[in-house]
Amino acid sequence: MAYVIAEPCIGTKDVACVDACPVDCIHPKKDEPGFEKVTMLYIDPVECIDCGACVPVCPVSAIFAQDDLPAKWHEYTAINAKHFGR
């Protein structure tokens, strides 16, 4: 079960989650090409180790365990995966 970044991240893109991630699975980072073009950050569902370190540091409560993702944001599981071509 991976973690998923959902709608509250749109327009926020706070990178505290990027800094907290021990496996570097949240992108794009501020220094990566395309950071300014995307509206939110994404978690790679394959690289995520389900540690949850990103959850408490998110200032807008946008990160959920996939099984706990609110139904209204269910499509964000696919949105996150699609960003990584998965």
DOGULUM-768040 format. One line per field, with one value per atom (N, C-alpha, C, O): chain; residue in three letters; residue number from 1; atom name; x, y, z. Coordinates in steps of 0.02 Angstrom, whole numbers. Layout:
// residues N
cadena <- (A, ...)
residuo <- (ALA, ...)
num <- (NUM, ...)
atomo <- (CA, ...)
u <- (X, ...)
v <- (Y, ...)
w <- (Z, ...)
***
This chain:
// residues 86
cadena <- (A, A, A, A, A, A, A, A, A, A, A, A, A, A, A, A, A, A, A, A, A, A, A, A, A, A, A, A, A, A, A, A, A, A, A, A, A, A, A, A, A, A, A, A, A, A, A, A, A, A, A, A, A, A, A, A, A, A, A, A, A, A, A, A, A, A, A, A, A, A, A, A, A, A, A, A, A, A, A, A, A, A, A, A, A, A, A, A, A, A, A, A, A, A, A, A, A, A, A, A, A, A, A, A, A, A, A, A, A, A, A, A, A, A, A, A, A, A, A, A, A, A, A, A, A, A, A, A, A, A, A, A, A, A, A, A, A, A, A, A, A, A, A, A, A, A, A, A, A, A, A, A, A, A, A, A, A, A, A, A, A, A, A, A, A, A, A, A, A, A, A, A, A, A, A, A, A, A, A, A, A, A, A, A, A, A, A, A, A, A, A, A, A, A, A, A, A, A, A, A, A, A, A, A, A, A, A, A, A, A, A, A, A, A, A, A, A, A, A, A, A, A, A, A, A, A, A, A, A, A, A, A, A, A, A, A, A, A, A, A, A, A, A, A, A, A, A, A, A, A, A, A, A, A, A, A, A, A, A, A, A, A, A, A, A, A, A, A, A, A, A, A, A, A, A, A, A, A, A, A, A, A, A, A, A, A, A, A, A, A, A, A, A, A, A, A, A, A, A, A, A, A, A, A, A, A, A, A, A, A, A, A, A, A, A, A, A, A, A, A, A, A, A, A, A, A, A, A, A, A, A, A, A, A, A, A, A, A, A, A, A, A, A, A)
residuo <- (MET, MET, MET, MET, ALA, ALA, ALA, ALA, TYR, TYR, TYR, TYR, VAL, VAL, VAL, VAL, ILE, ILE, ILE, ILE, ALA, ALA, ALA, ALA, GLU, GLU, GLU, GLU, PRO, PRO, PRO, PRO, CYS, CYS, CYS, CYS, ILE, ILE, ILE, ILE, GLY, GLY, GLY, GLY, THR, THR, THR, THR, LYS, LYS, LYS, LYS, ASP, ASP, ASP, ASP, VAL, VAL, VAL, VAL, ALA, ALA, ALA, ALA, CYS, CYS, CYS, CYS, VAL, VAL, VAL, VAL, ASP, ASP, ASP, ASP, ALA, ALA, ALA, ALA, CYS, CYS, CYS, CYS, PRO, PRO, PRO, PRO, VAL, VAL, VAL, VAL, ASP, ASP, ASP, ASP, CYS, CYS, CYS, CYS, ILE, ILE, ILE, ILE, HIS, HIS, HIS, HIS, PRO, PRO, PRO, PRO, LYS, LYS, LYS, LYS, LYS, LYS, LYS, LYS, ASP, ASP, ASP, ASP, GLU, GLU, GLU, GLU, PRO, PRO, PRO, PRO, GLY, GLY, GLY, GLY, PHE, PHE, PHE, PHE, GLU, GLU, GLU, GLU, LYS, LYS, LYS, LYS, VAL, VAL, VAL, VAL, THR, THR, THR, THR, MET, MET, MET, MET, LEU, LEU, LEU, LEU, TYR, TYR, TYR, TYR, ILE, ILE, ILE, ILE, ASP, ASP, ASP, ASP, PRO, PRO, PRO, PRO, VAL, VAL, VAL, VAL, GLU, GLU, GLU, GLU, CYS, CYS, CYS, CYS, ILE, ILE, ILE, ILE, ASP, ASP, ASP, ASP, CYS, CYS, CYS, CYS, GLY, GLY, GLY, GLY, ALA, ALA, ALA, ALA, CYS, CYS, CYS, CYS, VAL, VAL, VAL, VAL, PRO, PRO, PRO, PRO, VAL, VAL, VAL, VAL, CYS, CYS, CYS, CYS, PRO, PRO, PRO, PRO, VAL, VAL, VAL, VAL, SER, SER, SER, SER, ALA, ALA, ALA, ALA, ILE, ILE, ILE, ILE, PHE, PHE, PHE, PHE, ALA, ALA, ALA, ALA, GLN, GLN, GLN, GLN, ASP, ASP, ASP, ASP, ASP, ASP, ASP, ASP, LEU, LEU, LEU, LEU, PRO, PRO, PRO, PRO, ALA, ALA, ALA, ALA, LYS, LYS, LYS, LYS, TRP, TRP, TRP, TRP, HIS, HIS, HIS, HIS, GLU, GLU, GLU, GLU, TYR, TYR, TYR, TYR, THR, THR, THR, THR, ALA, ALA, ALA, ALA, ILE, ILE, ILE, ILE, ASN, ASN, ASN, ASN, ALA, ALA, ALA, ALA, LYS, LYS, LYS, LYS, HIS, HIS, HIS, HIS, PHE, PHE, PHE, PHE, GLY, GLY, GLY, GLY, ARG, ARG, ARG, ARG)
num <- (1, 1, 1, 1, 2, 2, 2, 2, 3, 3, 3, 3, 4, 4, 4, 4, 5, 5, 5, 5, 6, 6, 6, 6, 7, 7, 7, 7, 8, 8, 8, 8, 9, 9, 9, 9, 10, 10, 10, 10, 11, 11, 11, 11, 12, 12, 12, 12, 13, 13, 13, 13, 14, 14, 14, 14, 15, 15, 15, 15, 16, 16, 16, 16, 17, 17, 17, 17, 18, 18, 18, 18, 19, 19, 19, 19, 20, 20, 20, 20, 21, 21, 21, 21, 22, 22, 22, 22, 23, 23, 23, 23, 24, 24, 24, 24, 25, 25, 25, 25, 26, 26, 26, 26, 27, 27, 27, 27, 28, 28, 28, 28, 29, 29, 29, 29, 30, 30, 30, 30, 31, 31, 31, 31, 32, 32, 32, 32, 33, 33, 33, 33, 34, 34, 34, 34, 35, 35, 35, 35, 36, 36, 36, 36, 37, 37, 37, 37, 38, 38, 38, 38, 39, 39, 39, 39, 40, 40, 40, 40, 41, 41, 41, 41, 42, 42, 42, 42, 43, 43, 43, 43, 44, 44, 44, 44, 45, 45, 45, 45, 46, 46, 46, 46, 47, 47, 47, 47, 48, 48, 48, 48, 49, 49, 49, 49, 50, 50, 50, 50, 51, 51, 51, 51, 52, 52, 52, 52, 53, 53, 53, 53, 54, 54, 54, 54, 55, 55, 55, 55, 56, 56, 56, 56, 57, 57, 57, 57, 58, 58, 58, 58, 59, 59, 59, 59, 60, 60, 60, 60, 61, 61, 61, 61, 62, 62, 62, 62, 63, 63, 63, 63, 64, 64, 64, 64, 65, 65, 65, 65, 66, 66, 66, 66, 67, 67, 67, 67, 68, 68, 68, 68, 69, 69, 69, 69, 70, 70, 70, 70, 71, 71, 71, 71, 72, 72, 72, 72, 73, 73, 73, 73, 74, 74, 74, 74, 75, 75, 75, 75, 76, 76, 76, 76, 77, 77, 77, 77, 78, 78, 78, 78, 79, 79, 79, 79, 80, 80, 80, 80, 81, 81, 81, 81, 82, 82, 82, 82, 83, 83, 83, 83, 84, 84, 84, 84, 85, 85, 85, 85, 86, 86, 86, 86)
atomo <- (N, CA, C, O, N, CA, C, O, N, CA, C, O, N, CA, C, O, N, CA, C, O, N, CA, C, O, N, CA, C, O, N, CA, C, O, N, CA, C, O, N, CA, C, O, N, CA, C, O, N, CA, C, O, N, CA, C, O, N, CA, C, O, N, CA, C, O, N, CA, C, O, N, CA, C, O, N, CA, C, O, N, CA, C, O, N, CA, C, O, N, CA, C, O, N, CA, C, O, N, CA, C, O, N, CA, C, O, N, CA, C, O, N, CA, C, O, N, CA, C, O, N, CA, C, O, N, CA, C, O, N, CA, C, O, N, CA, C, O, N, CA, C, O, N, CA, C, O, N, CA, C, O, N, CA, C, O, N, CA, C, O, N, CA, C, O, N, CA, C, O, N, CA, C, O, N, CA, C, O, N, CA, C, O, N, CA, C, O, N, CA, C, O, N, CA, C, O, N, CA, C, O, N, CA, C, O, N, CA, C, O, N, CA, C, O, N, CA, C, O, N, CA, C, O, N, CA, C, O, N, CA, C, O, N, CA, C, O, N, CA, C, O, N, CA, C, O, N, CA, C, O, N, CA, C, O, N, CA, C, O, N, CA, C, O, N, CA, C, O, N, CA, C, O, N, CA, C, O, N, CA, C, O, N, CA, C, O, N, CA, C, O, N, CA, C, O, N, CA, C, O, N, CA, C, O, N, CA, C, O, N, CA, C, O, N, CA, C, O, N, CA, C, O, N, CA, C, O, N, CA, C, O, N, CA, C, O, N, CA, C, O, N, CA, C, O, N, CA, C, O, N, CA, C, O, N, CA, C, O, N, CA, C, O, N, CA, C, O, N, CA, C, O, N, CA, C, O, N, CA, C, O, N, CA, C, O)
u <- (42, 0, 45, 83, 39, 77, 37, -22, 71, 38, 22, 53, -29, -54, -60, -84, -39, -49, -113, -122, -158, -223, -233, -186, -295, -313, -288, -270, -284, -261, -191, -174, -151, -84, -85, -38, -138, -142, -133, -169, -83, -68, -25, -2, -13, 27, 99, 146, 109, 174, 226, 284, 207, 254, 300, 275, 364, 411, 434, 484, 400, 418, 415, 455, 367, 360, 420, 443, 445, 504, 563, 600, 572, 628, 621, 671, 559, 547, 552, 563, 545, 544, 614, 661, 620, 686, 707, 765, 660, 678, 671, 676, 661, 661, 609, 624, 546, 495, 443, 393, 453, 406, 438, 493, 402, 429, 374, 315, 391, 458, 484, 445, 550, 582, 588, 581, 600, 605, 658, 651, 712, 767, 761, 806, 707, 697, 661, 619, 679, 643, 568, 549, 528, 456, 422, 360, 460, 428, 377, 322, 396, 351, 289, 237, 294, 238, 184, 126, 203, 153, 113, 137, 53, 10, 16, -7, 47, 53, 113, 147, 127, 180, 149, 88, 191, 167, 211, 271, 181, 218, 221, 170, 281, 290, 266, 294, 212, 184, 229, 219, 276, 322, 380, 401, 404, 461, 441, 483, 379, 356, 362, 339, 391, 400, 348, 354, 297, 241, 261, 232, 310, 334, 290, 287, 258, 215, 251, 219, 315, 353, 328, 336, 299, 275, 210, 197, 171, 104, 104, 71, 141, 136, 167, 151, 209, 241, 203, 220, 152, 112, 69, 26, 79, 41, -32, -71, -51, -121, -156, -210, -126, -155, -177, -234, -132, -147, -124, -137, -90, -60, -97, -109, -116, -155, -126, -99, -132, -119, -172, -229, -154, -201, -267, -320, -265, -326, -368, -427, -338, -374, -392, -419, -378, -392, -468, -505, -491, -562, -590, -556, -650, -680, -682, -674, -691, -695, -629, -628, -574, -508, -480, -419, -521, -498, -456, -409, -473, -436, -364, -324, -346, -277, -227, -167, -252, -208, -180, -120, -223, -202, -163, -116, -182, -147, -74, -29, -63, 6, 45, 101, 16, 50, 65, 120, 18, 27, 85, 121, 96, 152, 219, 265, 223, 285, 282, 326, 229, 223, 206, 224, 170, 153, 79, 56)
v <- (-59, 0, 62, 74, 101, 163, 221, 215, 276, 338, 377, 369, 420, 458, 531, 547, 575, 647, 666, 650, 700, 716, 791, 831, 810, 878, 936, 988, 928, 986, 1011, 1068, 970, 991, 1039, 1077, 1038, 1080, 1153, 1180, 1183, 1253, 1265, 1321, 1214, 1222, 1201, 1241, 1140, 1111, 1124, 1140, 1118, 1124, 1064, 1007, 1073, 1018, 987, 951, 999, 967, 891, 856, 867, 795, 767, 712, 805, 784, 775, 726, 823, 820, 763, 736, 745, 693, 622, 575, 616, 550, 517, 545, 458, 425, 391, 372, 382, 346, 390, 364, 454, 501, 483, 482, 469, 448, 502, 489, 563, 618, 669, 694, 683, 728, 771, 757, 823, 848, 888, 916, 890, 932, 1002, 1012, 1050, 1120, 1130, 1173, 1091, 1100, 1056, 1056, 1019, 976, 1014, 1057, 997, 1028, 1012, 956, 1061, 1050, 1065, 1063, 1081, 1096, 1152, 1148, 1204, 1262, 1246, 1278, 1198, 1182, 1139, 1144, 1096, 1052, 1090, 1138, 1066, 1100, 1069, 1098, 1009, 974, 928, 921, 897, 848, 778, 770, 728, 660, 610, 621, 555, 500, 441, 420, 416, 358, 296, 278, 263, 207, 145, 103, 141, 84, 96, 50, 156, 173, 184, 176, 203, 217, 154, 100, 162, 105, 105, 67, 147, 148, 165, 139, 209, 225, 279, 282, 321, 373, 434, 477, 440, 498, 563, 616, 560, 620, 648, 708, 606, 626, 681, 732, 675, 727, 794, 845, 795, 859, 898, 955, 868, 902, 955, 939, 1019, 1072, 1077, 1112, 1042, 1045, 977, 969, 929, 862, 832, 810, 832, 807, 735, 708, 704, 639, 586, 594, 532, 479, 412, 403, 363, 294, 277, 299, 239, 224, 197, 215, 154, 125, 175, 163, 231, 282, 343, 392, 341, 398, 410, 364, 470, 484, 468, 480, 442, 422, 479, 468, 540, 597, 610, 646, 582, 592, 526, 521, 477, 411, 415, 377, 461, 465, 486, 480, 512, 534, 476, 486, 416, 357, 350, 341, 354, 349, 411, 406, 469, 531, 529, 547, 506, 500, 449, 463, 391, 339, 363, 350, 397, 421, 469, 468, 510, 557, 520, 547, 459, 420, 368, 326, 372, 326, 255, 207, 250, 183, 168, 114)
w <- (0, 0, 0, 47, -52, -57, -28, -14, -20, 0, -62, -114, -57, -114, -94, -40, -138, -128, -165, -224, -130, -158, -169, -163, -184, -204, -161, -189, -94, -55, -74, -57, -107, -127, -187, -197, -225, -285, -266, -225, -298, -285, -224, -214, -184, -123, -136, -128, -157, -172, -118, -133, -56, 0, -2, -6, 0, -7, 59, 60, 112, 176, 169, 199, 130, 120, 82, 95, 34, -5, 42, 38, 87, 134, 184, 206, 201, 251, 222, 260, 158, 126, 127, 99, 159, 162, 97, 90, 50, -12, -74, -130, -66, -122, -175, -235, -152, -200, -214, -248, -188, -198, -245, -232, -299, -351, -379, -368, -415, -427, -367, -328, -361, -311, -340, -401, -297, -320, -373, -416, -370, -417, -479, -521, -486, -544, -600, -587, -662, -718, -713, -696, -727, -726, -661, -657, -609, -544, -550, -523, -585, -591, -632, -624, -677, -722, -690, -709, -642, -612, -559, -530, -546, -497, -428, -379, -424, -359, -360, -411, -303, -298, -304, -296, -318, -330, -294, -286, -272, -241, -290, -317, -302, -345, -307, -256, -332, -295, -292, -249, -337, -337, -288, -253, -286, -243, -170, -125, -157, -89, -46, -65, 14, 59, 115, 163, 108, 155, 227, 275, 234, 301, 335, 396, 295, 322, 347, 379, 335, 360, 330, 361, 272, 238, 267, 262, 297, 319, 371, 361, 426, 478, 459, 490, 408, 389, 337, 322, 308, 256, 288, 330, 270, 303, 282, 314, 229, 206, 209, 181, 244, 252, 186, 178, 138, 71, 60, 6, 108, 97, 138, 198, 103, 134, 115, 60, 161, 142, 89, 95, 40, -15, 11, -14, 61, 89, 127, 139, 147, 186, 145, 171, 80, 37, 33, 17, 48, 44, -26, -76, -28, -92, -143, -203, -119, -165, -201, -251, -176, -207, -233, -244, -244, -266, -330, -338, -375, -438, -430, -477, -372, -361, -356, -364, -343, -346, -416, -426, -466, -536, -558, -597, -533, -551, -529, -567, -467, -442, -484, -505, -497, -536, -606, -632, -637, -706, -712, -762, -661, -662, -673, -703, -648, -653, -710, -717, -751, -806, -786, -819, -730, -704, -714, -695)
***
